[in-house]
C-alpha cells in the first residue's frame, strides 16, 4: 500500500528528472542526423548550466540566465563543429576533449567570479510551475509541481519530429547525415547543414543545463551535469534518432532516476542505488542497440 501511495511522487520525479535528458538527447539527434557524433553533449550541458547561472547572477533575472545557458551550449556546439568540420578532428577526440575543457573552465571561472571551486552563489531561479493543473484528479498531483520547461520540452520534441521528417530542411539534414558526398552533388550545402545540426545540438543541451542550474536548483555546482550527456547519447541511440522515441526513452531513464531517489528511503546503500541509471545505460548499450545503426555518413565528409 505504501508503494501505491508513492506512485504519484515517483511519476512526478520521473518527469522532473527526464526533462534535461530529453532536451540533451534531442540535441544529440540533430547532431547525429547531420553526421556529427554527439559525444560532446556533456560539455554543452555543463557550459549551459554555468552560463545560465552567470547570466542570472549579473542580470538578476532567471529567464535572462536561461537564455545565456542556451547561448553557452551553442558556443560549445560551435566549437565541436569547427573542430569536426573545418579541421576534421576525430569526432570522438573532439567531443571528449571538449567535455574535459568544460569541466576545467567552469571550475576556474567559478573560482574567479565567486572565489569558490565547489559551487556558485545563489541566483534567481525559474519559479513558474504548472499549478493550474492541481485540481485535476489523479494527474494534478503529478503535474502541478512541474516546471513550465516541461511544456517547452514536449513541444520541442514534437517540433523536432516535424522538422526532421516533414520539412525540406529535415530531409536535407538527413541526407547530409546519410551520404554527404551525394548530398553535395545535388547542391546541398553540406558544411552549412552540419554546422546547423551541431549548433542546434548545443542550444538544446544548453537548455538542459540551464534547467539543471536555475530551475532544478538556484546555483551552479561543480560537475553538476553528472554524466547526463553520456546518458543522453544512449537515449538518442535507443530512440533510433527519432525525437518521439526520445520522449519515451527519456521518460524511461527519468523513471530510473526517480526509483533511485525512492529506494534510498528503504535502507538500501546509497552507492548501489545511485548506480541504477548507469547500469540501465550499460544494459541498453550492450543489449538494446544491437540492430540500431546510426546514419551511414556519421564522421564522413563531402570530399571523401
N, C-alpha and C positions, 0 to 999 in steps of 0.2 A: 504493500500500500504506500509505503514511504517513497518507493521508486516512482509509482504512478503520480504521486503528488509533485515529484521533481521534474516530470516530463516537460511542463511549460518552461521551467527555468533552464533546462538543458537545451530546448529548442531555441529559446531566446539567446542563450550563449552561443549556440551554433551560428545563428545569423550574425551576431556581433563579431565572432571570430572569422567568419568566412569572407567578410567584406574586403579586407586587404588582400586576401589570397585570390579572390575573383578578379579584382582590379589588376593586380600584377600579372595574373595568368592571361587576362585579355591582352595586356601589353605584349606578353610573350607570343601570343597567337599572331599579332600583327607583324612582329619582328620575324618570326619563322616563315610566315606566309610570304614575306618579302625576300627570304633567302638568307637571313642573318640569324645565327644562333642566339638564344636568349639567356646565355649564362651570366650576363652582366646585370640581371634583374636585381640581385641583392644590392649592388651599388646604387641603383636608381631608387630603390625603396629607401635605403639608408639616407641618401642625399636629400630625397624628398622630405623625409621626416625632419632632418636637420634644418633645411632651408625654410620649412614651414614654421618651425619654432623661432628662427631668426626673424622672419617676416612678421610674425605675431608679436614678438618681443619689441621690435623697434616701431611698429605701427600701432600697437595696442588693439589690433583688430584680428580676430581669428580667421575671417574669410580672406583677408589680405595674406595672412600666413598660408592659408590653404592654396591660394594662387601661386605664392612663392614656392611651395612644395612641388607643384606641378612643373614650374619652370626649372627647379633644381633637377628633377628627374629628367626633363627634356635635355638639359645640358649634358648629363652623363650619357643619355641616349645618343646625343650627337657625337660625343667623344668616342663611343663604341662604333658609331657609323664611320667616322673619319678613319679610325684605326683599321676597321674591317674593309671598308670600301675604297678609300683613297690609297692607303698604304698596304692593303691586303695582308694585314697581320693575321696569323692564325686566330680564328674567332674564339676558340676555347681559351687561348692565352690572353686575348684582349679582354674577354669577359671576366676571367678570374683576376687578372691584373687590376681591372677597374674596381672589383669588389674589395681587394686589399687596399687600394688607394683611397676609396671612400671611407673605410674604417679608420685609416691613419689620419686623413684630412679632417674628418668630423671631430675626432678626438683632439687634434691640435687646435682647431678653431674654437672648440668648447673651452679649452684652457685659456685661449687668448681673450674671448668675449666674456666668459663668466668666471675664469680663474678656477675651474673645476674640470677634471678629466672624467668624472663619473656621470654627471647629469647637469642639465642647464637650469636656469631659474624657471620658476613657474610663469606661464604665459596665458593670455586669454584662450579659452577653448570653445569649440562649437557646442552650443547648448541646445540647439533645436532637436526635438525628439518627436516621434510620431504619436503624440499624446491624443490626437483626435480619434485614434482607433481604440482608446482604452475601454469604451463602453460596449464594444462588440464582444459577444460571448465567445469563449474559448480562445480565439486568436488575439483578443485585446491584451491579455497578459503577456503574450509572446511579442507583439509588435509595438506596444505603447512606449517601451523604453529604448527602442531602436533609434539610431541617428537618421536624420534625413538623407545622409550619404547612402543609406541602403536603397532608397528610391533611385538615386543617381546611378548606383551600381547596376541595378536591374535594367534601367533604361539604356545604359551604355552597352550592356551585354546584348540586348535586343537590337540596338542601333548598329553595333559592330557586325552582327549577323547579316543585317540588311545590307550594310556597306560591302562586306566581303563577298556575299553570294547573290546580290540582286542589283548591283550597280556596275557600270563600265569600269569605274576606278577599281573596284574589288576584283574584277576579272583580270585587269592588267596587273594588279599586285600579285595575284595568284600565279599568273603566267610567269612573272619575274622569278617567283619562288620555285616554280617547277622547271623552267628552262630559260635562263637569262639570255642565252645566245639566240634562241628562237624569238624571244620577246623583242630583242634588239633588232632583229632582222625585219620585223613588221612595224618598226618605228616607235616602239615603246621606250621612253627614256629610263633605262634600267637603273642607272645610278640614282636618279631623282626618286624613283619609286622605292628603292632600298632605303634612302635617307628618310623618306616619309614614314616608312614602316618602322624604322628603329626609333625615330623621334616620337611617333605615336606610342610606341612601347614605353619610352621614357616618361611621357606625360601620364600614362595610366599607372605606371609603377610609382611615379612621384606622388600621384593622388593617393595611392595605397599608403605610402609613407606618411603623408600629411594626415591621413585618417588616424594612423597609429599615434602620432605625437600631439595633435591638437584636437582630437575627438575622443579617442580611447583614453588618452592621458592629457595633461596640460603642460608637458615638458618633454625634453629630449633626453634619452638615456643611452649611454654608450652601447653600441651594437644592438639597438632596440629592434632591428629588423629580424634578429634571431633566426636566420636561415629561411625566412619566409620566401625569399627569392628562389631558392632551390626547390622548395615545395611547390611554388607556382610553376616552375618548369615541369615538374611531374604532373601537375594538374593540366597544363596545356597539352602534354603528350597524351595523357589518359583521355582527354576530351577529343582527341583526333584533330586538334587545332580548329575546333568549332566553338564559337562563342556561346552557343546554347548549351553545349556539353560542359563548358567551363562553369556555368551556373550550377549544374548538377554536381560535378566533381568538386568544385569549391565548397559546396554545401557538405559533401562527404568529409572532406578534411576539416572543415569547421566543426562538424559533429565530433570528430576525434579529439579536437582541442577542448570542446565542451565536456566530453566524457572525462577527459584528463582532469579538469577542474573539479568535476563532481566526485570523481573517485578519490581525490585527496582527502575528502572528509570521512573516509572509511578506514583509515589507518594503514592504507597501502603506502609503502615507501615512496616519497615524492620523486626520487630519481627514476624509479620504474614507471611511474605514471607519466612523467614528462617525456619519456621515450615514445609514447604511443603515436604521436603524429609522424615521427621519423621512421618508426617501424612500419607504419602503414605506407609511407613513401617508398621505402625499400621493397616492400612486398609488391606494390604497384609496378615499380620499375622492373622488378625481376620476373613477375608472372603476368601482370595485366597488359603489358605493352609489346608482347612478343610479335604480334601481327600488325602493329601500328607503325607505319612508315612516315617519316617527315617528308615534306616536299622535296622532290628529287634535286632541286637546284640549290639547296642549302649549302653555303660555303663555296659556291661556284660564281663565276663572273662571265660577263658577256663576251669577253675576249679569250675565253678558254675553250 
